[in-house]
Amino acid sequence: MSRKTSSILVQDVPVTVMSIDQRDYISLTDMAKARTDAGRAADVIKNWLRARSTLEFLGTWEIMYNPDFKVVEFDHFKSEAGLHTFTLSAKEWIESTHAIGMYVQAGRYGGTYAHKDIAFEFGSAISPIFKLYLLKEYQRLKDEENDRLKLEWDAKRFLSKNNYLIHTDAIKNYVLPRSNHSKSTEWLVYADEADLLNVALFGCTAKEWRDANPVLAAKQNIRDFASIAQLTVLSNLETHNAEMIKQGIDKAERFDRLKQIAEYQLRVLTEAEAIQKLPKRNDNE
């Protein structure tokens, strides 16, 4: 499970946003501090959970997105909502219904978190004005993250295109002189070597990808949809293949080596990314 923690400032209140497997959860505990002091944040959440309208919203969300949601337990809570004796904590809700829209975390970044859909609903209970500022700051955070990813992707794409020149130069000087292709068919050699990298990295040729994605292929190619990690590996494969071509290594052996390199480097980059997303340990815990 990959996690990434960010923070936004909503009307001078720091609010933690936890991204878990590409789903954003927002700290209700932090949000509650906009209405009361930190020590009473849990009470604000409990009072919100007591309302029938809240339970109906939570239950509907879980029915839509959670196949393991226990509807019978949900109906039991809903039938008691509104009674003076009815109380409900986030932990009780999660454990009784197997809800996934909320979770409680201990330690650093501790507190009650809810999926952004639910957190925005909680924001309405805090204050409509607070909710508007929350939406604004959350969107700003998402825009910044997208801009950052796009810049990194563009940089990797630029690097892979530069290394492509090294790759094509090796083909021009070492492969073409040994081939029987005429000037008009030399492009087949370049395409064949490009597909050697495509299959080693993506598991399919450019044509196979186009056939499987005709709409996308009208304007883009397989490499336009590569991840940042894949673009990094592609850049390295182009350099490795160019060197092996110069050494006169045959195509079959080059493919085996390239596939091994691709698998190894992707694994390393994926593991490194997962480690970076882990929440940092608090030495005081």
N, C-alpha and C positions, 0 to 999 in steps of 0.2 A: 504494500500500500504506500503510494507516494504522497508526501505532504509538503506544502509550501505555505509559509506564514507571511502575511503582509499586514500593514496597519494603515487605516485611514483616519483622518481627523474630522469629526462631524460636530459642528458647533462647539469646538474646543474639547470634545470628548474623544479620546483615542479609542478606536474600535478595531478589534482584531478580525482579519479575514483569513480563514484557513481553507486552502485548496486541497481537497482530498480526491485523488484519482480524477482530476479535472472537474470536480464538483465543488462549488464554493459554499462554505458554511461561515456564517457571521456570528460573532459572540453576542448573544442576548444579554449576558452578564455585563459586558461593556456598555451596551446600549441602555440598559436599565439605569446606569449611573447618570444618564442625562435627566432622570426623573427623581433620583434619590441618592443617598450616599452609598458607597461601596458595600457597606455592611448589610444594607437592606435590599440589595439587588435581587437576591434569591426570592424574597417575598414578592417583589414586583412580578417576577416570572410566574410564581405560584398563583398569584391572584389572576393573572392573565389566563392561565391554564384552567381556572375554575369556570370560566364563562362557556356557556353552551355554544355560542357562535365560534369561539376559538376551537373547541373540540371538533365541531363540524368541519371547519376549515382544515384542521390537521388530519382528520380522518379521511376526508375527500382526497387530500394530497397523497396520503399513503396508499389509498385504493388505486389511484392513478399510476403511481410509480413503484409500489412495493408489493410484489406478488406474495410475499410471506407475511403480510400484515394480518393480524388477528382481529377480524371484524367483530366477533362475538364479544371480546373484551372491550373493544371500542364502543359497542352499543351499550355495554354495562356502564361505562364511564359517562356516556352521553345521557343515560337515563337518570343519573344522579346529579348531573350538572345543575346548578342553581339552588340546590339544597344548602341550608346553612351549615350542615355538618360535612359537606363535601370539600375535600382538599385533594390536590394532585400535584406531585412534583414531576419535573422532567424525567428524572430517573425512573420513577414509577410508571410513567407513560411509556417509556422506551422498553423497559423490562416486561411489562404486561402485554403490550401489543406488538412487540418486535418492530417498532417504528424505526425508520432510517432517516427521517427528516430532521431529527434532533439527536444530539449526543452530548454527553457530559464528560469533560476532561479534567483530570487532576494535574497537579504540578504546574510547571510553567505554561503560560497561556491557558490556565485552568478556567473552568466555568461552563456554562451551558451554551452550546452552539446550535444553530438551526440553519437548514438550507436557505439560500438567499430568498426563495419565494416566501418561506415562512418568516424569515427575519424582517422582510419588508412589511408583512402583515403585523408583526409585533411592533414595528415602527409606528404604525397607525395608532396603536394603543398608547405608545409613549407620547406622541405628538405628531399631527399631520405635517407640521413644519419640519420637525426633526426627520421625519421620513423623507421629505423632499430633499433635504440636505444629504441624507444618507444615500439616496439614489444618485444624486449628483456626484458625490465623492467616490462611490463605488464604480460608476461609469468612468470617471477620470482614471481610477486605478486600472480598469480593464483596458482603456485606451493606451495608457502608458506601457502596459505589459505587451499589448499587441504591437505597438511601435517598436519596442525593444526587440521583440522576436523578429519583426520584419527587417530591421537593420542588420541583425545577426544573420538572418537567412540570406539577405542580399550580399553581405560580405562573403559568406561561404560560397554562394553561387558565382560571385566574381572570381574567387580563388579557383574554383573548379574550372571555370572558363579559361583562366590563364594557364592552368595545368593542361587543359585540353590542347592548347597550342603546342606544348611540349610533346604531348601524346601524338598529335597529327604529324609533327615534324619527324618523329621516330618512324612513323609509318611511311612517310614520304621518302625518307632516305634509306630505310633498311628493308621494308616490306615490299613496296611497289617495284623496286629494281629486280626483285626475285619472282615477281608475278607475271602472268601472261596477259594482264588486262591492258586494253587500249586506253587512250586518253579519255574517251567517252564513257568508259566503264570503271575508271579508277575509284569513283565514289563508292562502289560496292565494297572495296577493300576497307575504306574508312568506316562505312556503316557496319561491316562485319566486326571490326575491332571495337567499335563503340558498343555493339551488342554483346561482345565478350564481357565487357564491364557491366553492362545492364543485367545480364543473367547472373553474373557472380554476385552482384549487389542486390538487385531487385527480384531475381528469380524468373525474369521473363525478358523477351526481346522487345524492342520498340514497337514492332508490328503487332506482337501479341497484346501489348498494352493498348495500342490503338484499336484493335479489333474488339477488345473487352470494354473500351471506353470511347465509343464513337463521338459522343457529344463533346466530351472534354478534348478529345484529340483534334477537333476542328480548329482549335486556337492554341493548344498547349501540348507539351510532350511529357513523357514519363518523369523527366528530371525536374520539371516545374513543380511536381507534387512531392519531391523528396523532402524528408525532414532535415533539420540542421545537422544531426548526427550522420545521416546518409550522405549529405553533401560533403561533409568533412572526409568521410571514408572514400567517396568517389574521387575527390581531389588526390588522395593518397594513391588510389588504385591507378589513376592515370600516370602518375610518376613511376610507380612500380612497373607497370606494363611497358612503359617507354624504355626503361632500363633493361627489362628482360628481352625486349625486341632487339635492342642493340647487341645483347649477348648471344643472339641467335637461338634462343630457347623456343622450341616448337609450341604451337598454339594450344595443344591439349595440356601440356605441362603448365603453361602460363595460366590457363583457366583454373587448374587445380590450385595453384598457388594463390591466385587472386581471390578465389572463393574462400580459402582458408584465412587470408588476410582480412577480407570483408567481415567474415563471421567473428573473428577475434576482435577487431577494432570496434565493431558495433556493440559487442558484448561489454567491452571495457567502457565505452562512452555511455551506454545505457546504465551500467552499474554506478558510474561516477555521477550521473545525473540523479539517480535515485538517492545516493548518499547526500548530495547537496540539498535535497528536498526534505531530509529528515529534520525534525525539530531539534534545535540545539539543547543540550543537557544543561540543566540548572544545577550548579554545584551545591546549592543550598538545599536541594531536595533530599 
